[in-house]
Amino acid sequence: MTDPKIIVAIDSFDIEEANSILNKLDPKLCKVKIGSVVFNALGKKFLNQVHERGFKIFLDLKFHDIPNTVHETILGFHGCEIEMLTIHLSGGKKMIHSALEAGKVINTKIIGVSVLTSLSDEDCNDLFQSKAQVQTERLFNLANETCIDGIVCSPLELQLAETHLTPGILKITPGIRDVITSDDQLRTMTAKEAIQNGASYLVIGRPISQASDISLALENFVTSIHE
């Protein structure tokens, strides 16, 4: 499997725990997401170690700042093998274009985060004076205008992405739950449903990383999306 559809999130600031999770994963079956929890604790050294293990890396630090700062921050990863990294689409056109320019220099795809999966319609009304789907549609239009490489969205906005996004823009979906849980992910969907609805890649954290058998949990998710 040359391009795994599952991206496993490593969300631990403890190096032993992070390595323990990686030891149970197969780079043929998954990519690895490195977010702020692990990166802020373990830094570029861990990033390079993950690459050396054979994993493709999704760096999810969600950059959101003035255009020049985002541009220089991304350039600072020169020499690191990163397949994709995230910025916030709400940073605006100039910031997105600056990120894309830097992404070309370090040979990484730039992925724009739309509306966080932890936000409810009530939250979005407070923040944006609109429901989550309306705000997501606005950000999708921005993604089209800037020709960004991909977007991150809730699985519940995948059908909207299929109708509004330019073909070829990658769709990365967190909030994957194959069993009912009570956590901070509010807008969720099963892995198979997300793929059927057009997701390019699925970000899966706790259902794999906190499973009693991590290897089996990953294999089960891979099987489920190919059934």
Secondary structure, DSSP 8 states (H G I E B T S, - for coil): --S-SEEEEE--S-HHHHHHHHHT--TTTEEEEEEHHHHHHHHHHHHHHHHHTT--EEEEEEE-S-HHHHHHHHHTTTTS--SEEEEEGGG-HHHHHHHHHHHHHHT-EEEEE-S-TT--HHHHHHHHSS-HHHHHHHHHHHHHHHT-SEEE--GGGHHHHHHHS-TT-EEEE--B-SS---SS--S-B-HHHHHHTT-SEEEE-HHHHTSSSHHHHHHHHHHHHH-
